[in-house]
Amino acid sequence: MSQARRIRRVAALSVVKHDYLPRAVAAHPRFDVVVVADDADRPAWTHERNTLFARELGVPYVRDVERALRDFDVEAAVVSSEAERHCDLGIRAVEAGLHVILDKPMSPSLEECDRMLRTVRAHGVKSFVWNRNFLPAVLNARDIVHGGALGALFAVHCDFYFSKDAGPPKGTRLEKPIDWLERQLEAHADGSDGGVGVAPLGELQVEGIYPLAYIRMLTGARVHRVFARTATHFHQANVDNEVEDLATVTLEMEGGITGTLCIGRIGAASHPDIGEIKLHLLGRAGGLVVAEARPEVAVHYRGQDPKEFRHRRIADENDFLLMEDFARALDGDGCTVLDVEGARDICAVIDAAVRSSRSGRPEDVVAAPPVQRA
């Protein structure tokens, strides 16, 4: 194997959120997860999850992040901690000279995103933030748009509704408000703990990176200004913690493009698949509607578990292709499909949307910090 194509040793830092991310890293032939690590002072539940994942991979679990990065000869780190710790752990890895993969969202804090961006720039490492841009339908849409079949784009809309529950429905009478972290820990069993952490997160922060990454890749245009409306329509946990489960967003973009987004966590009873996720693209020469879940098959049988998805995606190699993209970037000089520069811009759009939902007026997207010249 050439030097460029060698297997890269990776540290998994805090596997307490979605373990599909470190699993995708470990499953790719170009990467070898050799250690799981976290800080010693983390709560017991984090150590339990880290220990289970380390045992599954047959690697050590080290309760000292810096020692793990120093002693295990790793070149990259994958971070899947609570959302508010993504940038802290990522920055510590980058400062140790490592390339880094971050779970989404990059951070609920735009200031933390800026700190992460400055650190990556200063150390010249490769970075990657998890996304869904390599789903088959999205790739097909990219080829059509970039091939010029639609002409110049002037409008794009995305429906991004996740048919997952978030605990009791809105209006449920409970003795006390739902604690956000307790609810997220309970939700881990069915994978609906996208907002795990101490800080409550609405759907814009939890899932907004996915549709906004589609729009960014397909249009290549930055967002300048945002207007948003939000509501807590479905879930009592969101009501009790004052974060939205439903939002509409209008985007003023470069090149005169208008973007719109409808996003929400709409409950498991609302859809036979994971949700209604579609893209609508309008260009000077034509239009395109993209069903994100396609290709898919529907499966129905007697005695079927009511919680089982009836519609199942096929030909989905998103996780493998994302890791291929990261490996390609490590082997050469190119960027990944969504590096911290792009993810920071998306976080700035979400930050503007949250501010707009509170102010009731359009809000400007905060520009990234300037590149420091030597």
Disulfide bonds with the S-S distance in Angstrom:
none
